[in-house]
Amino acid sequence: MKRVAGIVLAGALALCVAAGMIAKKSALPKIVRKDGQISVQLPPPLASVIREKYPTLRVPAQKELTGPWGEHDESGSLPFITWGDYNDDGLVDVVLLLIGKASWKIVVCEQHKDNSYGAVELMTGPIGEKNADTGIEYPKDRKLLTLKKGEGRIYVEYDENGKEIERKVTYPADAIVLKMYESGEAYYHWDGHQYVLDEESNE
């Protein structure tokens, strides 16, 4: 009997591990492409947080994929969502650019060990205004990406004689990249307490 119980227990543990693996896998967002349509499926706990915290905002739909947003890679990412481990806790966080009738927000949805999510707002603005330099309506002048931990980026600066100097910048965790159409990039990285902003201009 003890041996049988041990086998049952081992089987139960195996099921728990498998369930844990499935739960971890299902915690990732999914970009669905079917019959020419594109949609984003969020993990249920994340979708619930968005509905509760931002009832007037939503994830952009295919009809918003116009202008610079229409230039996305047909087989790759979408401009308004990216994910990675941004606070270096081993869990997958999701960054969303949410839109509404009056405003838009960029939000980091940090996953917790119990599969719930917290929300950290990085940026917000009104709907309808246009970038004075490009004439593109906000927020379609920006795109979300992820710079993986350790990959680094090249930062160009100039010495007192005007000589160009390149140096590699790396971050201790995945970093959030916000690409601005024809104007530059912004990097949000975790310093152990909060998200710190580094900006680069194309000008």
Contacts in CASP RR format, 6 or more apart in sequence:
PFRMAT RR
TARGET T0000
AUTHOR 0000-0000-0000
METHOD contacts of the structure
MODEL  1
MKRVAGIVLAGALALCVAAGMIAKKSALPKIVRKDGQISVQLPPPLASVI
REKYPTLRVPAQKELTGPWGEHDESGSLPFITWGDYNDDGLVDVVLLLIG
KASWKIVVCEQHKDNSYGAVELMTGPIGEKNADTGIEYPKDRKLLTLKKG
EGRIYVEYDENGKEIERKVTYPADAIVLKMYESGEAYYHWDGHQYVLDEE
SNE
23 115 0 8 1.000
26 43 0 8 1.000
27 43 0 8 1.000
27 92 0 8 1.000
27 111 0 8 1.000
27 115 0 8 1.000
28 43 0 8 1.000
28 83 0 8 1.000
28 92 0 8 1.000
29 40 0 8 1.000
29 41 0 8 1.000
29 42 0 8 1.000
29 43 0 8 1.000
29 46 0 8 1.000
29 81 0 8 1.000
29 83 0 8 1.000
29 94 0 8 1.000
30 40 0 8 1.000
30 41 0 8 1.000
31 38 0 8 1.000
31 39 0 8 1.000
31 40 0 8 1.000
31 41 0 8 1.000
31 76 0 8 1.000
31 77 0 8 1.000
31 78 0 8 1.000
31 81 0 8 1.000
32 38 0 8 1.000
32 39 0 8 1.000
32 40 0 8 1.000
32 41 0 8 1.000
33 74 0 8 1.000
33 75 0 8 1.000
37 62 0 8 1.000
38 62 0 8 1.000
38 65 0 8 1.000
38 78 0 8 1.000
39 61 0 8 1.000
39 62 0 8 1.000
40 59 0 8 1.000
40 78 0 8 1.000
40 81 0 8 1.000
42 50 0 8 1.000
42 59 0 8 1.000
42 94 0 8 1.000
43 115 0 8 1.000
45 115 0 8 1.000
45 116 0 8 1.000
45 117 0 8 1.000
46 94 0 8 1.000
46 109 0 8 1.000
46 111 0 8 1.000
46 117 0 8 1.000
49 109 0 8 1.000
49 116 0 8 1.000
49 117 0 8 1.000
49 118 0 8 1.000
49 119 0 8 1.000
50 57 0 8 1.000
50 58 0 8 1.000
50 59 0 8 1.000
50 96 0 8 1.000
50 98 0 8 1.000
50 109 0 8 1.000
53 119 0 8 1.000
54 98 0 8 1.000
54 105 0 8 1.000
54 107 0 8 1.000
54 119 0 8 1.000
56 100 0 8 1.000
56 101 0 8 1.000
56 102 0 8 1.000
56 103 0 8 1.000
57 98 0 8 1.000
57 99 0 8 1.000
57 100 0 8 1.000
57 103 0 8 1.000
57 104 0 8 1.000
57 105 0 8 1.000
58 98 0 8 1.000
58 99 0 8 1.000
58 100 0 8 1.000
59 80 0 8 1.000
59 81 0 8 1.000
59 96 0 8 1.000
59 98 0 8 1.000
60 69 0 8 1.000
60 80 0 8 1.000
60 97 0 8 1.000
60 98 0 8 1.000
60 99 0 8 1.000
64 80 0 8 1.000
64 99 0 8 1.000
64 140 0 8 1.000
65 72 0 8 1.000
65 78 0 8 1.000
66 140 0 8 1.000
67 136 0 8 1.000
67 140 0 8 1.000
68 79 0 8 1.000
68 136 0 8 1.000
68 140 0 8 1.000
68 141 0 8 1.000
68 143 0 8 1.000
68 181 0 8 1.000
69 79 0 8 1.000
69 80 0 8 1.000
69 140 0 8 1.000
69 143 0 8 1.000
70 79 0 8 1.000
72 78 0 8 1.000
72 79 0 8 1.000
77 145 0 8 1.000
79 97 0 8 1.000
79 140 0 8 1.000
79 142 0 8 1.000
79 143 0 8 1.000
79 144 0 8 1.000
80 96 0 8 1.000
80 97 0 8 1.000
80 99 0 8 1.000
80 143 0 8 1.000
80 144 0 8 1.000
81 94 0 8 1.000
81 95 0 8 1.000
81 96 0 8 1.000
81 97 0 8 1.000
81 144 0 8 1.000
82 94 0 8 1.000
82 95 0 8 1.000
82 144 0 8 1.000
82 145 0 8 1.000
82 146 0 8 1.000
82 176 0 8 1.000
82 177 0 8 1.000
83 92 0 8 1.000
83 93 0 8 1.000
83 94 0 8 1.000
83 95 0 8 1.000
83 146 0 8 1.000
84 92 0 8 1.000
84 93 0 8 1.000
84 94 0 8 1.000
84 146 0 8 1.000
84 174 0 8 1.000
85 91 0 8 1.000
85 92 0 8 1.000
85 93 0 8 1.000
85 149 0 8 1.000
85 173 0 8 1.000
85 174 0 8 1.000
86 93 0 8 1.000
86 95 0 8 1.000
86 108 0 8 1.000
86 110 0 8 1.000
86 173 0 8 1.000
86 174 0 8 1.000
86 175 0 8 1.000
86 176 0 8 1.000
86 188 0 8 1.000
86 189 0 8 1.000
86 190 0 8 1.000
86 195 0 8 1.000
87 93 0 8 1.000
87 110 0 8 1.000
87 173 0 8 1.000
87 190 0 8 1.000
87 192 0 8 1.000
88 149 0 8 1.000
88 172 0 8 1.000
88 173 0 8 1.000
88 174 0 8 1.000
88 190 0 8 1.000
88 192 0 8 1.000
91 110 0 8 1.000
91 111 0 8 1.000
91 112 0 8 1.000
91 113 0 8 1.000
92 111 0 8 1.000
93 108 0 8 1.000
93 109 0 8 1.000
93 110 0 8 1.000
93 111 0 8 1.000
94 108 0 8 1.000
94 109 0 8 1.000
94 111 0 8 1.000
94 117 0 8 1.000
95 106 0 8 1.000
95 107 0 8 1.000
95 108 0 8 1.000
95 109 0 8 1.000
95 122 0 8 1.000
95 144 0 8 1.000
95 146 0 8 1.000
95 176 0 8 1.000
96 106 0 8 1.000
96 107 0 8 1.000
96 109 0 8 1.000
97 104 0 8 1.000
97 105 0 8 1.000
97 106 0 8 1.000
97 139 0 8 1.000
97 142 0 8 1.000
97 144 0 8 1.000
98 104 0 8 1.000
98 105 0 8 1.000
98 106 0 8 1.000
98 107 0 8 1.000
99 127 0 8 1.000
99 139 0 8 1.000
100 127 0 8 1.000
101 127 0 8 1.000
102 126 0 8 1.000
102 127 0 8 1.000
103 124 0 8 1.000
103 125 0 8 1.000
103 126 0 8 1.000
103 127 0 8 1.000
104 124 0 8 1.000
104 125 0 8 1.000
104 126 0 8 1.000
104 127 0 8 1.000
104 138 0 8 1.000
104 139 0 8 1.000
105 121 0 8 1.000
105 123 0 8 1.000
105 124 0 8 1.000
105 125 0 8 1.000
106 121 0 8 1.000
106 122 0 8 1.000
106 123 0 8 1.000
106 124 0 8 1.000
106 139 0 8 1.000
106 144 0 8 1.000
106 178 0 8 1.000
107 119 0 8 1.000
107 120 0 8 1.000
107 121 0 8 1.000
107 122 0 8 1.000
108 119 0 8 1.000
108 120 0 8 1.000
108 121 0 8 1.000
108 122 0 8 1.000
108 176 0 8 1.000
108 188 0 8 1.000
108 195 0 8 1.000
109 117 0 8 1.000
109 118 0 8 1.000
109 119 0 8 1.000
110 117 0 8 1.000
110 118 0 8 1.000
110 119 0 8 1.000
110 120 0 8 1.000
111 117 0 8 1.000
112 118 0 8 1.000
120 195 0 8 1.000
122 176 0 8 1.000
122 178 0 8 1.000
122 188 0 8 1.000
122 195 0 8 1.000
123 178 0 8 1.000
125 138 0 8 1.000
125 139 0 8 1.000
126 138 0 8 1.000
127 138 0 8 1.000
128 137 0 8 1.000
128 138 0 8 1.000
129 137 0 8 1.000
129 138 0 8 1.000
130 136 0 8 1.000
130 137 0 8 1.000
130 138 0 8 1.000
131 137 0 8 1.000
131 138 0 8 1.000
131 141 0 8 1.000
131 181 0 8 1.000
131 183 0 8 1.000
133 182 0 8 1.000
133 183 0 8 1.000
134 141 0 8 1.000
134 181 0 8 1.000
134 182 0 8 1.000
134 183 0 8 1.000
136 181 0 8 1.000
140 181 0 8 1.000
141 180 0 8 1.000
141 181 0 8 1.000
141 183 0 8 1.000
142 178 0 8 1.000
142 179 0 8 1.000
142 180 0 8 1.000
142 181 0 8 1.000
143 178 0 8 1.000
143 179 0 8 1.000
143 181 0 8 1.000
144 176 0 8 1.000
144 177 0 8 1.000
144 178 0 8 1.000
144 179 0 8 1.000
145 176 0 8 1.000
145 177 0 8 1.000
145 178 0 8 1.000
145 179 0 8 1.000
146 174 0 8 1.000
146 175 0 8 1.000
146 176 0 8 1.000
146 177 0 8 1.000
147 153 0 8 1.000
147 171 0 8 1.000
147 174 0 8 1.000
147 175 0 8 1.000
147 176 0 8 1.000
147 177 0 8 1.000
147 187 0 8 1.000
148 174 0 8 1.000
149 171 0 8 1.000
149 172 0 8 1.000
149 173 0 8 1.000
149 174 0 8 1.000
149 175 0 8 1.000
150 170 0 8 1.000
150 171 0 8 1.000
151 170 0 8 1.000
152 168 0 8 1.000
152 169 0 8 1.000
152 170 0 8 1.000
152 171 0 8 1.000
153 168 0 8 1.000
153 169 0 8 1.000
153 170 0 8 1.000
153 187 0 8 1.000
154 166 0 8 1.000
154 167 0 8 1.000
154 168 0 8 1.000
154 169 0 8 1.000
155 166 0 8 1.000
155 167 0 8 1.000
155 168 0 8 1.000
155 169 0 8 1.000
155 200 0 8 1.000
156 164 0 8 1.000
156 165 0 8 1.000
156 166 0 8 1.000
157 164 0 8 1.000
157 165 0 8 1.000
157 167 0 8 1.000
158 164 0 8 1.000
158 165 0 8 1.000
159 165 0 8 1.000
169 198 0 8 1.000
171 187 0 8 1.000
171 189 0 8 1.000
171 190 0 8 1.000
172 189 0 8 1.000
172 190 0 8 1.000
173 189 0 8 1.000
173 190 0 8 1.000
175 187 0 8 1.000
175 188 0 8 1.000
175 189 0 8 1.000
176 187 0 8 1.000
176 188 0 8 1.000
176 189 0 8 1.000
176 195 0 8 1.000
177 185 0 8 1.000
177 186 0 8 1.000
177 187 0 8 1.000
178 185 0 8 1.000
178 186 0 8 1.000
178 187 0 8 1.000
178 188 0 8 1.000
179 185 0 8 1.000
180 186 0 8 1.000
182 202 0 8 1.000
183 201 0 8 1.000
183 202 0 8 1.000
183 203 0 8 1.000
184 199 0 8 1.000
184 200 0 8 1.000
184 201 0 8 1.000
184 202 0 8 1.000
185 199 0 8 1.000
185 200 0 8 1.000
186 197 0 8 1.000
186 198 0 8 1.000
186 199 0 8 1.000
186 200 0 8 1.000
187 197 0 8 1.000
187 198 0 8 1.000
187 199 0 8 1.000
187 200 0 8 1.000
188 195 0 8 1.000
188 196 0 8 1.000
188 197 0 8 1.000
189 195 0 8 1.000
189 196 0 8 1.000
189 198 0 8 1.000
190 196 0 8 1.000
END
